[in-house]
Amino acid sequence: MKHIPNALTIGRIVVTPILLTLLFFDTLVATAWACALFIIASISDWADGKVARQFAVKSKLGQFLDPIADKVLVLGTFIALVFIMPEHVVWWLVALIAVRDLSVTALRVYMKRNGQTLKTSNGAKWKTTFQLTFLIALLLVMTGSKVGGSVGQWCQATLSSPVIFWSLVVVTLVTLYTGAVYFKNKELVDG
């Protein structure tokens, strides 16, 4: 049990380039596989934390790799979508998300060097939920848009509507707010 959380985290990092490559093929099969891999990777994020807590098998490697794996998966997918659908997943919103995530990571590294630990805030868990929900929903709609019939038409209409852009705005605002909490809340510091 001791190595399962780290194996899940490393698996998430390994799967990400595969799913990103599949997204660019723009076929039903490739998009469906990319969506499935993203969902599995998202579940592994939850599972590695649950296993680590339940069996008290936290490791320094896991604590270091887990947030990196999350950022590789989420930011990698956001950046791929900027190129695939730039009219809805606009670069400057994704850039704001990336700056927030990289700033918090830099703060975490800085504090670690000073013998302190930055606890994960409850808001950060909400941020992750918003980001993963947005990306899973978008990947499902992208997959559905390649299917014929009324499902395909509904998904294509959704992709053409402003709902994706405005949903991303909400995700970005939640992300920025939770990032600001790290820089203001001294209760999140151990040590």
PyMOL commands that set and color helices and strands:
alter all, ss='L'
color gray80, all
select helices_A, chain A and resi 4-23+28-54+60-84+91-113+122-144+149-160+163-184+186-188
alter helices_A, ss='H'
color red, helices_A
select strands_A, chain A and resi 117-118+189-190
alter strands_A, ss='S'
color yellow, strands_A
deselect
rebuild
show_as cartoon
